[in-house]
Amino acid sequence: MYYVFTVGQHGPRFNRHPYRRAAVRTNALSTYTVNPSASATSSQSLDPSKSLLCAVLDDGRIALVRVIGRGNFCNSVPFKNFSLKMQESAGTRMIIDLQYCESMDSTFMGVLAGMCLTQMKSNAGRISVVNANEHCRRLLKNLGIIHLLDLRTGDVAEVQRAEDEDKFAPAKCPQGSRVEQICTMLEAHRELVRLDQKNEVQFQAVIEYLEKSLQEERDSKAPH
């Protein structure tokens, strides 16, 4: 079962979709994730202030992101902006805690892939992903992201420190405008295709639709 996220004029919606392909709907942006076991999405998964927590340790030398519920298109913009801000400082270690994450959609994983490549290009090592469940590991493997990551399980000292020192807090980065959301979704899927050509079969229709939606959104904002 594929779960289809749509962002239309009335905000994000979450629907089950039985087909193994990207769904395209009129006046909506679509992407999906494989999630055979989780129940229908909760409001928490659509609220970045509840689904994405961040922590900074050692004066910015360690940055942590904790995903609660699902990593999806709704919290991908704050995730991207926080990560980019932290990566401005050379040598910052990024740790993504998936202990409470049920699943991730393709937008979130595309943003993660982009963050991984940015960090590797700056010679800052690999982003650590800790405590991912079997389903999340399978998603990362299927899209070719897993080899970019330092995957760890069990007690992680930095995560424990952030908890003990009460450092985790909602991401302060805004969710972004509709245009920024579309741009983030588009670039995330392009990143997945650049990472592994096999992903083009899955996401080319999504990319083309997002490109069209982005142009339409910009045209609607242009002065007449």
C-alpha positions in Angstrom: 0.0 0.0 0.0 1.3 3.4 -0.9 0.2 6.5 1.1 -0.2 9.6 -1.0 0.4 13.0 0.4 -1.4 15.8 -1.4 -0.9 19.5 -0.8 -3.7 21.5 -2.4 -5.4 24.8 -1.8 -6.7 23.6 1.5 -3.4 22.4 2.9 -1.9 18.9 3.2 -4.0 15.7 3.1 -3.1 12.1 3.5 -4.8 9.3 1.7 -4.2 5.6 1.1 -3.5 4.7 -2.5 -3.5 1.1 -3.8 -1.3 1.6 -6.8 2.4 1.2 -7.0 3.0 4.5 -8.8 3.1 8.2 -8.0 -0.4 9.6 -7.9 -1.1 12.9 -9.7 -4.2 14.8 -8.8 -5.6 18.0 -10.2 -4.5 21.1 -8.3 -2.5 19.0 -5.8 1.1 18.1 -5.2 1.7 14.4 -4.7 4.4 12.2 -3.3 4.3 8.9 -1.5 5.9 6.5 0.9 5.6 2.8 1.5 4.1 2.1 4.8 2.3 -1.3 5.1 1.9 -1.3 8.9 1.3 2.2 10.1 -2.2 3.5 10.7 -3.6 6.7 9.1 -1.6 9.8 9.7 -2.2 11.8 12.8 -2.3 15.6 13.1 1.1 15.3 14.9 2.7 14.1 11.6 1.4 17.1 9.8 2.6 19.6 12.5 6.3 20.3 12.3 6.3 21.7 15.8 5.3 18.3 17.1 6.9 16.0 14.6 10.4 17.5 14.4 12.5 18.3 17.4 16.0 19.8 17.3 18.9 20.0 19.7 22.4 21.7 19.6 25.2 20.5 21.8 28.8 21.7 22.4 28.3 25.2 21.0 27.1 23.9 17.7 29.6 21.1 17.1 26.8 18.6 17.4 23.3 19.0 15.9 20.5 16.5 16.5 17.1 16.1 14.8 14.5 13.8 16.3 11.6 12.7 14.1 8.3 11.8 15.8 5.6 10.0 13.8 6.6 10.5 10.2 9.2 12.3 8.3 7.2 13.8 5.5 6.7 16.8 3.2 5.2 18.8 6.1 8.4 18.8 8.2 10.9 18.6 5.3 11.3 22.4 5.0 12.1 23.0 8.7 14.4 19.9 8.5 16.2 21.3 5.5 16.6 24.8 6.9 17.8 23.7 10.3 20.3 21.3 8.7 21.6 23.9 6.3 22.0 26.4 9.1 24.0 23.9 11.2 26.1 22.8 8.2 27.3 26.4 7.8 29.7 25.8 10.6 32.5 23.6 9.5 32.8 20.3 11.4 29.3 20.1 12.8 28.2 16.5 13.4 24.6 15.8 12.3 22.7 13.1 14.1 19.2 12.1 13.0 17.3 10.2 15.7 14.6 7.9 14.3 13.7 6.1 17.5 10.1 7.5 17.4 9.8 7.7 13.6 7.3 5.3 12.0 8.0 6.0 8.4 9.4 8.6 5.9 8.1 9.8 2.6 10.2 10.4 -0.5 10.4 14.1 0.0 11.9 13.7 3.5 14.3 11.1 2.3 15.3 13.2 -0.7 16.1 16.1 1.6 18.1 13.8 3.8 20.0 12.6 0.8 20.9 16.2 -0.2 22.0 16.9 3.4 24.3 13.8 3.3 25.9 14.8 0.1 26.4 18.4 1.3 28.1 17.2 4.4 30.3 14.7 2.6 31.4 17.3 0.1 32.5 19.5 3.0 34.6 16.6 4.4 32.6 16.6 7.6 31.9 12.9 7.5 28.6 11.1 7.2 25.4 12.0 8.8 24.5 9.6 11.6 21.1 8.0 11.6 20.3 6.3 14.9 17.6 3.8 16.1 15.9 3.5 12.7 13.3 0.7 12.7 13.3 -2.1 10.1 10.8 -0.3 7.9 12.8 2.9 7.8 16.0 1.0 7.0 14.2 -0.7 4.1 13.0 2.6 2.7 16.5 4.1 2.9 18.0 1.0 1.2 15.4 0.9 -1.6 16.1 4.5 -2.6 19.9 4.1 -2.4 20.4 6.4 0.5 21.6 3.9 3.1 25.2 3.9 1.8 25.5 7.6 2.5 24.7 7.2 6.2 26.4 6.1 9.4 23.6 3.9 10.8 23.8 3.1 14.5 21.5 1.4 17.0 21.3 1.1 20.7 22.2 3.8 23.3 23.7 6.9 21.6 25.6 9.1 24.0 24.8 12.4 22.2 21.0 11.6 22.2 21.1 10.7 25.8 22.9 13.9 26.6 20.3 16.0 24.7 17.6 14.3 26.7 19.3 14.6 30.0 20.0 18.3 29.4 16.5 18.9 28.1 17.8 20.3 24.8 15.3 18.9 22.4 12.8 21.6 21.3 10.5 22.2 18.3 12.3 23.3 15.2 12.3 27.1 15.1 12.6 27.1 11.3 9.2 28.0 9.7 7.3 25.5 7.5 7.8 27.8 4.6 5.5 29.3 1.9 3.7 27.2 -0.6 6.4 28.0 -3.2 9.2 26.9 -0.8 7.3 23.7 -0.1 7.0 22.9 -3.8 10.6 23.8 -4.4 11.7 21.5 -1.5 9.6 18.6 -2.8 10.9 19.1 -6.3 14.6 19.3 -5.4 14.2 16.3 -3.0 12.9 14.1 -5.8 15.6 15.4 -8.2 18.2 14.5 -5.6 16.8 10.9 -5.4 17.1 10.6 -9.2 20.6 12.0 -9.3 21.6 9.6 -6.5 20.3 6.5 -8.3 19.0 6.3 -11.8 16.6 3.5 -10.8 14.6 6.1 -8.9 13.8 7.9 -12.2 11.2 5.3 -13.0 9.4 5.9 -9.8 9.6 9.7 -9.6 9.8 11.2 -13.1 6.0 11.7 -13.2 6.2 13.4 -9.7 9.0 15.7 -10.9 7.2 16.7 -14.0 4.0 17.4 -12.1 5.9 19.4 -9.4 7.6 21.5 -12.1 4.3 22.3 -13.6 2.8 23.1 -10.2 5.7 25.4 -9.3 5.3 27.4 -12.6 1.6 27.7 -12.0 2.1 28.9 -8.5 4.6 31.5 -9.5 2.4 32.6 -12.3 -0.5 33.1 -9.9 1.7 35.3 -7.7 3.0 37.4 -10.6 1.5 40.9 -10.9 -1.0 41.2 -13.7 
